[in-house]
Amino acid sequence: MAKPKDNPNYKVIAENRRARYDYAIEDDIECGIILEGSEVKSLRAGGSNIAESYAAVDEGELWLINSYIAPYDQAKTFTHDEKRRRKLLVSKKEMSRLWNDTQRKGMTLVPLVLYFNHRGLAKLKIGIAKGKKNVDKRATEAKRDWNRQKQRLLRHGE
């Protein structure tokens, strides 16, 4: 995700690069995330990881599970749990669509990017994805390699 030049507050905090390799992303959705004060401070310092996390619909609510936000050193008494479940904020219409999509065989909700938007609010982009098999991963890798080779040939004029 490229940084827009006109948004000084926009900042990518954590990115799940492996998600596009392991999953075929059908659609993505931006959602808010409920955080505690020390979590926001820690995110601004850049201590987080969403690579091993996932999102799930549980009792009509959307949750981010197994995401890591580093403890904030200056928050001695009001600290947070690093791997707690965090509630995600989406509209009821989007929630019902996400629940319907995850009920299909093989579909899951994968966090793609955690970032601060242009207003300085923490947002999470989650993708509705289907897991790739090894054959699909090899085909994607071969296609990527061919595109690189094609660009090299065009640059060098061969």
SEZA-958465 format. One record per residue: residue number from 0; residue in three letters; x, z, y negated of N, C-alpha, C in turn. Coordinates in Angstrom, 1 decimal. Each point is the difference from the previous one (the first is absolute). Layout:
N
   k   r    nxx    nzz    nyy   caxx   cazz   cayy    cxx    czz    cyy
 NUM ALA      X      Z      Y      X      Z      Y      X      Z      Y
...
//
This chain:
158
   k   r    nxx    nzz    nyy   caxx   cazz   cayy    cxx    czz    cyy
   0 MET    0.8    0.0    1.2   -0.8    0.0   -1.2    0.9    0.0   -1.2
   1 ALA   -0.1   -1.0   -0.9    0.9   -0.2   -1.1   -0.5    0.9   -1.2
   2 LYS    0.9    0.5   -0.8   -0.4    0.8   -1.1   -0.4   -0.8   -1.2
   3 PRO   -1.2    0.2   -0.5   -0.5   -0.8   -1.1    0.8    0.4   -1.3
   4 LYS    0.4   -0.9   -0.8    0.8    0.2   -1.1   -0.7    0.8   -1.1
   5 ASP   -1.3   -0.2   -0.1   -0.7    0.6   -1.1   -0.6    1.4    0.3
   6 ASN    0.3    0.5    1.2   -0.4    1.4    0.4    1.2    0.9    0.2
   7 PRO    0.3    0.8   -1.0    1.2    0.9    0.1   -0.3    1.1    1.0
   8 ASN   -1.2    0.4    0.2   -0.3    1.1    0.9    0.0   -0.4    1.5
   9 TYR   -0.1   -1.3    0.3   -0.1   -0.4    1.4    1.3    0.3    0.7
  10 LYS   -0.1    0.6    1.2    1.2    0.4    0.7   -0.4    0.1    1.5
  11 VAL    0.8   -0.8    0.9   -0.2    0.1    1.4    0.7    1.3    0.5
  12 ILE   -0.7    0.8    0.7    0.6    1.3    0.5    0.5   -0.2    1.5
  13 ALA   -0.9   -0.5    0.8    0.4   -0.2    1.4   -0.7   -1.3    0.5
  14 GLU    0.7   -0.7    0.9   -0.5   -1.3    0.5    0.2    0.0    1.5
  15 ASN   -1.0   -0.4    0.7    0.1   -0.1    1.5    0.4   -1.5    0.3
  16 ARG    1.3   -0.3    0.1    0.4   -1.3    0.2   -0.2   -0.5    1.5
  17 ARG   -0.1    0.9    0.9   -0.1   -0.3    1.4   -1.5   -0.4    0.3
  18 ALA   -0.9    0.3   -0.9   -1.4   -0.2    0.3   -0.3   -1.5    0.2
  19 ARG    0.5   -0.8   -0.9   -0.2   -1.5    0.1    0.6   -0.6    1.2
  20 TYR    1.0    0.7    0.6    0.7   -0.5    1.2   -0.8    0.4    1.2
  21 ASP   -0.5    1.2    0.1   -0.7    0.6    1.1   -1.5   -0.4    0.1
  22 TYR   -0.6   -0.3   -1.2   -1.4   -0.2   -0.1   -0.3   -1.3   -0.7
  23 ALA   -1.1   -0.7    0.4   -0.5   -1.1   -0.8   -1.1    0.6   -0.9
  24 ILE    0.4   -0.1   -1.3   -0.9    0.6   -1.1   -1.1   -1.0   -0.3
  25 GLU   -1.3    0.4    0.2   -1.1   -0.9   -0.3   -0.4    0.2   -1.4
  26 ASP   -0.1    1.2   -0.5   -0.5    0.3   -1.3    0.7    1.3   -0.5
  27 ASP    0.1    0.2   -1.3    0.5    1.2   -0.5   -0.9    0.6   -1.1
  28 ILE    0.1    1.3   -0.2   -0.9    0.7   -1.0    0.8    1.0   -0.7
  29 GLU   -0.2    0.2   -1.3    0.6    1.0   -0.8   -0.9    1.3    0.0
  30 CYS    0.6    1.1    0.2   -0.7    1.2    0.0    0.7    1.1   -0.7
  31 GLY   -0.7    1.0   -0.6    0.6    1.2   -0.6    0.4    1.0    1.1
  32 ILE    0.8    0.9   -0.4    0.5    1.1    0.9   -0.1    1.3   -0.7
  33 ILE   -0.5    1.0    0.7   -0.1    1.4   -0.6    1.3    0.7    0.3
  34 LEU    0.7    0.4   -1.0    1.3    0.7    0.1    0.0    1.3   -0.7
  35 GLU    0.9    0.9    0.4    0.2    1.2   -0.7    1.1   -0.2   -1.1
  36 GLY    0.1    1.0   -0.9    1.0   -0.2   -1.1    1.4   -0.2    0.4
  37 SER    0.4    0.8    1.0    1.4   -0.1    0.5    0.2   -1.3    0.7
  38 GLU   -1.0   -0.6    0.6    0.1   -1.3    0.7    0.2   -1.1   -1.0
  39 VAL   -0.7    0.0   -1.1    0.2   -1.0   -1.1    1.4    0.1   -0.6
  40 LYS    0.5    1.2   -0.2    1.3    0.2   -0.5    1.1   -0.6    0.9
  41 SER   -0.2    0.3    1.3    0.9   -0.5    1.0   -0.1   -1.5    0.1
  42 LEU   -1.2   -0.6   -0.1   -0.1   -1.5    0.0    0.7   -0.6   -1.2
  43 ARG   -0.1    0.6   -1.1    0.7   -0.5   -1.2    1.5    0.0    0.2
  44 ALA    0.5    1.0    0.8    1.4    0.1    0.3    0.4   -0.9    1.1
  45 GLY   -1.0   -0.6    0.7    0.3   -1.0    1.0    0.2    0.4    1.4
  46 GLY   -0.6    1.2    0.3    0.2    0.5    1.4   -1.2   -0.2    0.9
  47 SER   -0.2   -1.2    0.6   -1.1   -0.1    0.9    0.2   -1.1    1.0
  48 ASN   -0.8    0.0    1.1    0.2   -1.0    1.0   -1.4   -0.2    0.7
  49 ILE   -0.4   -1.3    0.0   -1.3   -0.3    0.6    0.2   -0.9    1.3
  50 ALA    1.2   -0.2    0.4    0.3   -0.9    1.1   -0.7    0.4    1.3
  51 GLU   -0.1    1.2    0.3   -0.6    0.5    1.3   -1.4    0.5   -0.2
  52 SER   -0.6   -0.3   -1.1   -1.4    0.6   -0.3   -1.0   -1.1    0.3
  53 TYR   -1.3    0.5    0.1   -1.1   -0.9    0.2   -1.2    0.6   -0.7
  54 ALA   -1.1   -0.8   -0.2   -1.2    0.5   -0.6   -1.1    0.0    1.0
  55 ALA   -0.9    0.9   -0.1   -1.1    0.1    0.9   -1.3    0.4   -0.7
  56 VAL   -1.1   -0.5    0.5   -1.3    0.5   -0.5   -0.5    1.1    0.9
  57 ASP   -0.3    1.2   -0.6   -0.4    1.1    0.8   -1.1    0.7   -0.7
  58 GLU   -1.2    0.0    0.6   -1.2    0.6   -0.5   -0.4   -0.5   -1.4
  59 GLY    0.1   -1.3   -0.2   -0.4   -0.6   -1.2    1.0    0.1   -1.1
  60 GLU    1.2    0.4    0.3    1.1    0.1   -1.0    1.2   -0.7    0.5
  61 LEU    0.8   -0.5   -1.0    1.2   -0.7    0.4    1.2    0.9   -0.2
  62 TRP    0.9    0.1    1.0    1.1    0.9   -0.1    1.3   -0.7    0.3
  63 LEU    1.1    0.4   -0.7    1.3   -0.5    0.3    0.7    1.1    0.8
  64 ILE    0.5   -0.5    1.2    0.5    1.0    1.0    1.5   -0.3    0.2
  65 ASN    0.7    1.1    0.1    1.5   -0.1    0.4    0.8   -0.6   -1.1
  66 SER   -0.4    0.0   -1.3    0.9   -0.4   -1.0    0.9    1.1   -0.5
  67 TYR    1.2   -0.3   -0.4    0.9    1.1   -0.4    0.3   -0.1   -1.5
  68 ILE   -0.2    1.2   -0.7    0.4    0.1   -1.4    0.9    1.2    0.0
  69 ALA    1.2   -0.2   -0.5    1.0    1.0    0.0   -0.4    1.2   -0.8
  70 PRO    0.5    1.2    0.4   -0.3    1.2   -0.8    0.7   -0.1   -1.4
  71 TYR   -0.7    0.5   -1.0    0.5    0.0   -1.4    0.8    1.3   -0.2
  72 ASP    1.3    0.0   -0.3    0.8    1.1   -0.1   -0.4    1.0   -1.1
  73 GLN   -0.4   -0.5   -1.1   -0.4    0.9   -1.1   -1.3    0.7    0.2
  74 ALA   -0.8   -0.4    0.9   -1.3    0.7    0.3    0.2    1.0    1.1
  75 LYS    0.5    1.2   -0.4    0.3    1.0    1.0   -1.2    0.7    0.7
  76 THR   -1.0    0.4   -0.8   -1.1    0.7    0.6   -1.2   -0.9    0.3
  77 PHE   -0.2   -1.1   -0.7   -1.1   -0.9    0.2    0.5   -1.3    0.6
  78 THR    0.5    0.1    1.2    0.6   -1.2    0.7   -1.1   -0.6    0.9
  79 HIS    0.3   -1.1    0.6   -1.0   -0.7    0.8    0.6   -0.2    1.4
  80 ASP   -0.9   -0.3    0.9    0.4   -0.4    1.4    0.4   -1.4    0.0
  81 GLU    1.1   -0.4    0.6    0.6   -1.3   -0.1   -0.8   -1.1    0.7
  82 LYS   -0.6    0.4    1.2   -0.7   -1.0    0.8   -1.5    0.3    0.1
  83 ARG   -0.6    0.5   -1.0   -1.4    0.3    0.1   -0.9   -1.2   -0.1
  84 ARG   -1.2    0.1    0.4   -1.0   -1.1   -0.1   -0.4   -0.1   -1.5
  85 ARG    0.0   -1.2   -0.5   -0.4   -0.2   -1.4   -1.2   -0.9   -0.1
  86 LYS   -1.0    0.4   -0.8   -1.2   -0.7   -0.1    0.2   -1.2   -0.9
  87 LEU   -0.6   -1.2    0.4    0.1   -1.2   -0.7   -1.3   -0.3   -0.7
  88 LEU    0.0   -0.6   -1.1   -1.3   -0.2   -0.8   -0.3   -1.5    0.0
  89 VAL   -1.2   -0.3    0.6   -0.5   -1.3   -0.1   -1.5    0.1   -0.2
  90 SER   -0.6   -1.1   -0.4   -1.5    0.0   -0.2   -0.7    0.0    1.3
  91 LYS   -1.3    0.4    0.0   -0.8    0.0    1.3   -0.1   -1.3    0.6
  92 LYS   -0.1   -1.1   -0.8   -0.1   -1.3    0.6    1.3   -0.4    0.7
  93 GLU    1.2    0.3   -0.6    1.3   -0.3    0.6    0.2    0.9    1.2
  94 MET   -0.5    1.2    0.0    0.1    0.9    1.1   -0.7   -0.5    1.2
  95 SER   -1.2   -0.5   -0.2   -0.8   -0.5    1.1    0.6   -1.3    0.6
  96 ARG    0.6   -0.8   -0.9    0.7   -1.2    0.5    1.2    0.3    0.8
  97 LEU    0.8    1.0   -0.5    1.2    0.5    0.8   -0.4    0.5    1.3
  98 TRP   -1.1    0.8    0.1   -0.4    0.6    1.2   -0.5   -1.1    1.0
  99 ASN   -0.7   -1.0   -0.5   -0.4   -1.1    0.9    1.1   -0.8    0.5
 100 ASP    1.0   -0.2   -0.9    1.2   -0.8    0.4    0.8    0.7    1.1
 101 THR    0.2    1.3   -0.2    0.8    0.8    1.0   -0.7    0.2    1.3
 102 GLN   -1.3   -0.3    0.1   -0.7    0.2    1.3    0.2   -1.3    0.8
 103 ARG    0.4   -1.1   -0.6    0.4   -1.2    0.8    1.2    0.3    0.9
 104 LYS    0.2   -0.7    1.0    1.1    0.3    1.0    1.4   -0.4   -0.7
 105 GLY    0.9    1.0    0.0    1.3   -0.2   -0.4    0.2    0.1   -1.5
 106 MET   -1.0    0.3   -0.8    0.2    0.1   -1.5    0.4    1.4   -0.4
 107 THR    0.8    0.1   -1.0    0.5    1.3   -0.5    0.2   -0.1   -1.5
 108 LEU    0.2    1.2   -0.6    0.2    0.1   -1.4    1.5    0.4   -0.2
 109 VAL    0.8   -0.9   -0.6    1.4    0.2   -0.2    0.3    0.2   -1.5
 110 PRO    0.7    1.0   -0.4    0.4    0.1   -1.4    1.2   -1.0   -0.3
 111 LEU   -0.2   -0.7   -1.0    1.0   -1.0   -0.4    0.9    0.4   -1.1
 112 VAL   -0.5    0.5   -1.1    0.8    0.4   -1.2   -0.7    1.2   -0.7
 113 LEU    0.9    0.9   -0.3   -0.4    1.2   -0.8    0.7   -0.2   -1.4
 114 TYR   -0.8    0.0   -1.1    0.5   -0.3   -1.3   -0.8    0.7   -1.1
 115 PHE    0.6    0.1   -1.2   -0.7    0.4   -1.2   -0.4   -1.2   -0.7
 116 ASN   -1.3   -0.1   -0.3   -0.5   -1.2   -0.7    0.3    0.0   -1.5
 117 HIS   -0.5   -0.9   -0.8    0.4   -0.2   -1.4   -0.5    1.2   -0.8
 118 ARG   -1.0    0.8    0.5   -0.5    1.2   -0.7    0.8    1.2    0.4
 119 GLY    0.9   -0.1    1.0    0.7    1.2    0.5   -0.6    0.7    1.1
 120 LEU   -1.1   -0.5    0.6   -0.7    0.6    1.1    0.6   -0.4    1.3
 121 ALA    0.1    0.9    1.0    0.5   -0.3    1.3   -1.0   -0.8    0.8
 122 LYS    0.3   -1.1    0.5   -0.9   -0.9    0.8    0.7   -0.4    1.3
 123 LEU   -0.8   -0.3    1.0    0.5   -0.4    1.3   -0.7   -1.3    0.4
 124 LYS    0.7   -1.0    0.4   -0.5   -1.2    0.5    0.0    0.1    1.5
 125 ILE   -1.2   -0.1    0.6   -0.1    0.0    1.5   -0.4   -1.4    0.5
 126 GLY    0.4   -0.4    1.1   -0.3   -1.2    0.6   -0.9    0.1    1.2
 127 ILE   -1.0   -0.8    0.2   -0.7   -0.1    1.2    0.7   -0.9    0.9
 128 ALA    0.6    0.5    1.1    1.0   -0.8    0.8   -0.4    0.0    1.5
 129 LYS    0.6   -0.9    0.6   -0.1   -0.1    1.5    1.5   -0.1    0.5
 130 GLY    0.3    0.8    1.0    1.3    0.1    0.5    0.5   -1.4    0.6
 131 LYS    1.3   -0.3   -0.2    0.5   -1.3    0.5    0.6    0.3    1.4
 132 LYS    0.0   -1.0    0.8    0.7    0.1    1.3    1.4   -0.5   -0.2
 133 ASN    0.9    0.1    1.0    1.4   -0.4   -0.2    0.1   -1.5   -0.2
 134 VAL   -0.9   -0.8    0.6    0.0   -1.4   -0.2   -0.3   -0.4   -1.5
 135 ASP   -0.9    0.7   -0.6   -0.4   -0.2   -1.3    1.2    0.3   -1.0
 136 LYS    0.6    1.1    0.3    1.2    0.5   -0.8    1.1   -1.1    0.1
 137 ARG    0.3   -0.5    1.1    1.0   -1.0    0.2   -0.4   -1.3   -0.8
 138 ALA   -1.2   -0.4    0.1   -0.5   -1.2   -0.7    0.2    0.2   -1.6
 139 THR   -0.4    1.2   -0.4    0.2    0.3   -1.5    1.4    0.0   -0.4
 140 GLU    0.9    0.5    0.8    1.4    0.0   -0.3    0.6   -1.4    0.1
 141 ALA   -0.4   -0.8    0.9    0.4   -1.4    0.1   -0.4   -0.8   -1.3
 142 LYS   -1.3    0.2   -0.4   -0.5   -0.7   -1.2    0.8    0.5   -1.2
 143 ARG    0.3    1.2   -0.1    0.8    0.5   -1.2    1.4   -0.6    0.0
 144 ASP    0.6    0.0    1.2    1.3   -0.6    0.1    0.0   -1.5   -0.4
 145 TRP   -1.0   -0.7    0.5   -0.1   -1.4   -0.3   -0.2   -0.2   -1.5
 146 ASN   -0.8    0.8   -0.7   -0.2   -0.1   -1.4    1.3    0.2   -0.8
 147 ARG    0.8    1.0    0.5    1.3    0.3   -0.7    1.0   -1.2    0.2
 148 GLN    0.0   -0.6    1.2    0.9   -1.1    0.3   -0.5   -1.2   -0.9
 149 LYS   -1.3   -0.2   -0.1   -0.5   -1.1   -0.8    0.4    0.1   -1.5
 150 GLN   -0.1    1.3   -0.5    0.5    0.2   -1.4    1.4   -0.3   -0.2
 151 ARG    0.9    0.4    1.0    1.4   -0.3   -0.1    0.3   -1.5    0.0
 152 LEU   -0.7   -0.7    0.8    0.2   -1.5    0.1   -0.5   -0.6   -1.3
 153 LEU   -1.1    0.5   -0.6   -0.4   -0.6   -1.3    0.9    0.3   -1.1
 154 ARG    0.6    1.3    0.0    1.0    0.3   -1.1    1.3   -0.8    0.1
 155 HIS    0.5   -0.2    1.2    1.2   -0.7    0.1   -0.1   -1.5    0.1
 156 GLY   -1.2   -0.5    0.0   -0.3   -1.4    0.0    0.5   -0.8    1.2
 157 GLU   -0.1    0.6    1.2    0.4   -0.6    1.2   -1.1   -0.8    0.6
//
